[in-house]
């Protein structure tokens, strides 16, 4: 994934390890809230990533095919570093561990790693990889990663 992907108004693609485009991310310009639409080029699913306007703490939502799938929230008090939770529902909620700012973190469920984001895997500037465990919805993980990127880099 390309780091500059959150530039509102620009389109970006996410490629798999073979270099095949698997997601298209369409930055919607001229919106009151930051909004991105991500299309899964294999399944045809559509993910809408949108900032919530009325909130006490930073919050973004992810909708899949029009249905709410995840809510990403920044912890209200974060003395040392940003902390985020991803509410998916029930016992499926995720926690984010690591350095989000530098794209070196893991998504955890009940202490088990379900996805990992790393910039170290690539020599290409402004790119990072996302490894998703088979039981996870890869599109949802990519959408949540995009939302986290938008939240920690709001000016890009």
N, C-alpha and C positions, 0 to 999 in steps of 0.2 A: 504494500500500500504506500502511496506517496503522502508525505507529511503535509504538503500544502493543500490537501484535499478539502479543507474546510473553507476555502475561499468562496464566499457566496456568489453565485452566478456562474461558476465554472463547473464543467463536467469532468469527472475522473473515472478511471477504471481500476478495479482490484483484480489482480491476476493470481492464478494458482501457481503451484511450484513448477508447472510445465510451461508457464508463460501465457496460458490461455486466459482471456478475459472472462471472469465469472460474475462480477458485479459492476454495474454502472451507477455512479453517484451523480445526481443532477442537483446542483446548487441552485435553489430558487432565489432569484434576485427580487429586490424591492418588496420585502416582507417586513412587517413590524417585528416578528420573531424570526430567529434563525431557523430555517427549515431546509432540510435536505431530503431528497427522495432517492432511494437506492433500489435498483431493480436487480433481481437474481436472473442472470441471463440463461441459466439452465432450467430452473423450475418455473420461472415467470412470476414468482412472488415479488411483492412490492413492500418495501419498508419505508416508513415515513419517520424521520428523526426531527423532533421539534422541541424548542425551548418553551418551558411553561412561563407565561408572562407574570402571573400573580403568584409570588412565592417568597418565602422567608430565606430559603437557602437555594443555591444553584440546583436546578432540576431540569431534566430533559426526559421526554418520553419517546418510546419507539413503538410504532404501530405496524403490524404485519397484515397486509391485505385488509386494512381498515380496522382491525381489532387491536386493542391495547395489548402489548406483549411485555414491555419492560419499562421501569421508571428508574432513572439514574439520578441519585441524589448525592450531593456533597455534604459531608458532615459539617454541622454548624460550627463546632470548635475544633480547629486543627492546628495545634501549636507548633508542631515540627514539620509536617508535610500534609499535602492534600489527602483526605480519606474519602472514599466513595463506596456506596452500596448500590447494587443493582437488584431491584425488586422485580421478580418474575412471577411470584405467587407460590404460596405454600412452602414446601421444603426445597424449592428450586432456586431460592434467592442466592445471589452471588456476592462475594466480597472481593475487593480489588487490593492486591498486595504488591508492593514494589514501588518503583519510581515512574509514575505516570508521565511526568514532565519530560523525561528522557526516553520514553517508550521502552521501558524495561520493567514489565509487571506481569502478574498472573491473575487470572480470574479463578476464584476458589469457591467450591460448594462443599459445605460440611467438612472442611479441611483438605479436600481433594482438589488437585489442579484440573480444571476443565478446559482452560485455554491459556496460552502464553503469547505475549507480545514482546518482540525484541528487535532492536535496531542492529545489534551485534552480528546478526546473520547476513547482513548486506554490506557491500562495499559502496553501493550507489548512495550518494548523498540524498538526504531527505526521503529515504525509503525505510520501511520496517516491515517485519513479517508477523503474521498471526497464525499460530498453530492451534487448531481446535480439535478437541477429543471427539471421537466418533458419535458419542451419545448426545452431543450438543448440536443445536441448530446453528450451522456456520454463518448463515445470514444474520441471525440475531446477534451472534458474537461480533461480527464485523460492524453491524449497526451500533452496538454498544461501544465498541472501540472508537468509532467515529464520533459518537456523542461525548465520550470522555475527552477526546482530542479537542473538540470544540469548547468544552468547559475549561480545560487547563490552558488553552491558547486562544482566548476570545478575540484577539485582534487580528488573527490570520484569516 
